[in-house]
Amino acid sequence: MENPIYFISDVHLGADTYEAEETKRNRLLSFLRSLRGQTPLLYIVGDLFDFWFEYRSVILRQHYWVLYELSALAESGTRIVYLAGNHDFWLGSFLDEQVGIETKYGPLEVNLQDKRFFICHGDGMIAKDWGYRMMRKILHNRFLIRSFQLIHPDLGVVLGKRISLLSRNHGAPTDWDPQLAYRDLGVSILKKGYDVVVFGHNHCPDLQQVDDKVYINLGDWVEHFTYGVLSEGKIELKWYEG
């Protein structure tokens, strides 16, 4: 029997009050420790951090313990794949080279346990989400990124958090139901020959069975503390109590 494969998304470390962050971080650390020796593969489907920017020689110290546990998990033999989300504007080489995480930009099409997967954070996938699409082009501008590197990190963090807030409130239309919109999109992608479609982004845990195929939204670790588990070819949505 193959060991299970895990999926999480939308932890948004650094977004909340000190008390809320401590609770969330401790639960995440417990979850990561529980995976050591238990899984060959963990997918982080975007937005582990609410704001992430790599200066040439500075990393935010508030994320030290999470980075340590991710590194320990990688050293234990688990392959960790980080798929960029809408808060992952400026992923650099640090996570790959120093922590042991593979950073990728989606969507990903992979075969896992004899199932064809489509994995994507989900940002910008909905046609009505034009506001974010425009903002993404601006934030991925190379001149902007190089200019941001010249700002002192203490000030850069303040500005980065404001940018992250804009990413949450990017002018998406209010006349649509995000959960239903992503569910419909996921089902439409399943019809293209995939067995499983995995999304994050909208923070709404969801699992829909379509004949022998599955659409799953991983929810978040802000309110729901949900994650996906693929075992023996079957994917499930679970809640982590820690």
C-alpha positions as CSV (number, residue, x, y, z in Angstrom):
1,M,0.0,0.0,0.0
2,E,1.3,3.4,-1.0
3,N,1.7,6.0,1.8
4,P,-0.9,8.9,1.6
5,I,-0.2,12.2,-0.2
6,Y,-1.2,15.4,1.5
7,F,-2.5,18.8,0.3
8,I,-2.9,22.1,2.1
9,S,-3.4,25.7,1.1
10,D,-4.2,29.2,2.4
11,V,-2.5,29.3,5.8
12,H,-1.7,33.0,5.4
13,L,0.9,33.1,8.1
14,G,1.4,36.7,9.3
15,A,-2.1,37.9,8.5
16,D,-3.7,37.9,12.0
17,T,-3.3,39.2,15.5
18,Y,-0.5,37.8,17.6
19,E,-2.9,35.5,19.5
20,A,-4.5,34.2,16.3
21,E,-1.1,33.7,14.7
22,E,0.2,31.8,17.7
23,T,-2.7,29.4,17.6
24,K,-2.5,28.9,13.8
25,R,1.3,28.5,13.8
26,N,1.2,25.9,16.6
27,R,-1.4,23.9,14.9
28,L,0.5,24.0,11.6
29,L,3.7,23.0,13.3
30,S,1.9,20.0,14.9
31,F,0.5,19.0,11.5
32,L,3.9,19.2,9.8
33,R,5.6,17.1,12.6
34,S,2.8,14.5,12.3
35,L,3.8,14.0,8.6
36,R,7.4,13.0,9.2
37,G,7.9,9.5,7.9
38,Q,4.3,9.2,6.9
39,T,4.1,10.7,3.5
40,P,6.3,10.8,0.3
41,L,4.7,14.1,-0.9
42,L,3.1,17.3,0.4
43,Y,1.5,19.8,-1.9
44,I,1.2,23.4,-0.5
45,V,-1.3,24.8,-3.0
46,G,-0.5,28.5,-2.5
47,D,-0.6,31.2,0.2
48,L,1.3,29.6,3.0
49,F,2.4,33.1,3.9
50,D,0.2,36.2,3.7
51,F,3.2,38.1,2.5
52,W,6.5,36.6,1.2
53,F,9.4,38.5,-0.3
54,E,13.0,37.4,-0.5
55,Y,15.7,40.0,0.1
56,R,19.2,39.0,-0.8
57,S,20.2,38.4,2.8
58,V,17.0,38.7,4.9
59,I,14.2,36.4,5.8
60,L,11.3,37.3,8.1
61,R,12.1,35.9,11.5
62,Q,8.5,35.3,12.5
63,H,8.4,32.4,10.1
64,Y,11.5,30.7,11.5
65,W,9.8,27.7,13.2
66,V,7.6,26.9,10.2
67,L,10.6,27.0,7.8
68,Y,12.5,24.8,10.3
69,E,9.7,22.2,10.4
70,L,9.4,22.3,6.6
71,S,13.1,21.7,6.3
72,A,13.0,18.8,8.8
73,L,10.1,17.3,6.9
74,A,12.0,17.5,3.6
75,E,15.1,16.0,5.3
76,S,12.9,13.1,6.6
77,G,12.3,12.1,2.9
78,T,9.1,14.0,2.1
79,R,9.0,15.8,-1.2
80,I,7.4,19.3,-0.7
81,V,5.9,21.1,-3.7
82,Y,4.9,24.7,-3.2
83,L,2.5,26.0,-5.9
84,A,2.4,29.8,-5.9
85,G,-0.8,31.6,-5.0
86,N,-2.0,35.2,-5.2
87,H,0.0,36.2,-2.0
88,D,3.1,34.6,-3.4
89,F,4.1,37.5,-5.6
90,W,7.8,37.2,-5.2
91,L,9.0,33.7,-4.6
92,G,12.8,33.5,-5.0
93,S,15.4,30.7,-4.6
94,F,15.5,30.6,-0.8
95,L,12.8,28.0,-0.3
96,D,14.3,25.7,-3.0
97,E,18.0,26.1,-2.0
98,Q,17.8,26.4,1.8
99,V,14.6,24.7,2.9
100,G,14.2,21.9,0.3
101,I,10.9,23.0,-1.1
102,E,10.2,22.9,-4.9
103,T,8.5,26.1,-5.9
104,K,6.3,26.0,-9.0
105,Y,3.9,28.2,-10.8
106,G,0.7,26.4,-11.8
107,P,-1.4,24.9,-12.9
108,L,0.2,21.5,-12.5
109,E,-0.9,18.4,-14.3
110,V,0.4,15.3,-12.5
111,N,-0.3,11.6,-12.1
112,L,-0.7,10.5,-8.5
113,Q,-1.7,6.9,-7.5
114,D,-2.9,6.2,-11.0
115,K,-5.1,9.3,-11.0
116,R,-4.7,12.3,-13.4
117,F,-4.6,15.5,-11.3
118,F,-5.1,19.1,-12.2
119,I,-3.7,21.2,-9.3
120,C,-4.0,25.0,-9.2
121,H,-4.3,27.7,-6.5
122,G,-7.2,29.1,-8.4
123,D,-6.4,32.8,-8.5
124,G,-7.4,34.5,-11.7
125,M,-9.2,31.4,-13.0
126,I,-12.7,32.9,-12.9
127,A,-13.5,35.1,-15.9
128,K,-15.1,37.8,-13.7
129,D,-11.9,38.1,-11.5
130,W,-10.5,40.8,-13.8
131,G,-9.4,43.0,-11.0
132,Y,-6.9,40.5,-9.7
133,R,-5.6,39.6,-13.2
134,M,-4.7,43.2,-13.8
135,M,-3.0,43.5,-10.3
136,R,-1.0,40.3,-10.9
137,K,0.6,41.8,-14.0
138,I,1.6,44.8,-12.1
139,L,3.1,43.0,-9.1
140,H,5.1,40.6,-11.3
141,N,6.8,43.5,-13.1
142,R,10.5,43.0,-12.9
143,F,11.2,46.7,-12.3
144,L,8.8,46.8,-9.4
145,I,10.5,43.7,-7.8
146,R,14.0,45.2,-8.1
147,S,12.8,48.5,-6.7
148,F,11.2,46.8,-3.7
149,Q,14.5,45.1,-3.0
150,L,16.0,48.5,-2.3
151,I,13.6,49.3,0.5
152,H,14.7,48.5,4.1
153,P,13.1,45.2,5.1
154,D,11.3,46.7,8.1
155,L,9.5,49.2,5.8
156,G,9.1,46.5,3.1
157,V,7.2,44.3,5.4
158,V,4.7,47.1,6.2
159,L,4.2,47.8,2.5
160,G,4.0,44.1,1.7
161,K,1.2,43.5,4.2
162,R,-0.7,46.4,2.6
163,I,-0.2,44.8,-0.8
164,S,-1.5,41.5,0.6
165,L,-4.6,43.3,1.9
166,L,-5.1,44.6,-1.7
167,S,-4.9,41.0,-3.0
168,R,-7.7,40.0,-0.7
169,N,-9.8,43.0,-1.7
170,H,-8.8,43.3,-5.4
171,G,-12.2,44.5,-6.7
172,A,-13.7,41.2,-7.6
173,P,-17.4,41.5,-8.4
174,T,-19.9,41.1,-5.6
175,D,-22.7,39.5,-7.7
176,W,-21.2,36.0,-7.7
177,D,-20.8,33.1,-5.3
178,P,-17.0,32.2,-5.2
179,Q,-17.7,28.7,-3.9
180,L,-20.2,27.9,-6.6
181,A,-18.1,29.6,-9.3
182,Y,-15.0,27.5,-8.4
183,R,-17.1,24.3,-8.1
184,D,-18.5,24.9,-11.5
185,L,-15.0,25.6,-12.9
186,G,-13.6,22.5,-11.3
187,V,-16.4,20.3,-12.7
188,S,-15.8,21.7,-16.2
189,I,-12.1,20.9,-15.9
190,L,-12.9,17.3,-14.8
191,K,-14.7,16.9,-18.2
192,K,-11.4,17.4,-19.9
193,G,-10.1,14.1,-18.8
194,Y,-8.9,14.7,-15.3
195,D,-9.7,12.4,-12.4
196,V,-9.2,15.0,-9.6
197,V,-9.2,18.8,-9.6
198,V,-7.6,20.5,-6.6
199,F,-8.1,24.2,-5.9
200,G,-7.5,26.5,-2.9
201,H,-7.9,30.3,-2.9
202,N,-11.5,30.9,-1.9
203,H,-11.1,29.5,1.6
204,C,-14.3,27.4,1.3
205,P,-13.7,23.7,2.0
206,D,-15.6,21.7,-0.7
207,L,-15.6,18.2,-2.1
208,Q,-17.8,17.2,-5.0
209,Q,-18.1,13.7,-6.5
210,V,-18.9,13.6,-10.2
211,D,-19.3,10.0,-11.2
212,D,-15.9,8.5,-10.4
213,K,-14.2,11.9,-10.5
214,V,-13.6,14.5,-7.7
215,Y,-13.4,18.2,-7.4
216,I,-11.9,19.4,-4.1
217,N,-11.3,22.8,-2.6
218,L,-8.8,22.6,0.3
219,G,-10.3,25.4,2.3
220,D,-7.9,27.2,4.6
221,W,-5.9,27.3,7.9
222,V,-7.4,30.6,8.9
223,E,-10.8,29.4,10.1
224,H,-11.3,25.8,8.9
225,F,-7.9,24.0,9.3
226,T,-8.8,21.6,6.4
227,Y,-6.5,19.6,4.2
228,G,-6.7,16.9,1.5
229,V,-5.4,13.3,1.7
230,L,-5.0,11.0,-1.2
231,S,-4.8,7.3,-0.1
232,E,-5.2,4.2,-2.3
233,G,-6.4,6.4,-5.1
234,K,-9.2,8.1,-3.1
235,I,-9.0,11.8,-2.0
236,E,-10.7,13.0,1.1
237,L,-11.2,16.4,2.8
238,K,-10.2,16.3,6.5
239,W,-10.1,18.7,9.5
240,Y,-7.0,19.0,11.6
241,E,-7.7,19.5,15.3
242,G,-4.1,19.2,16.5
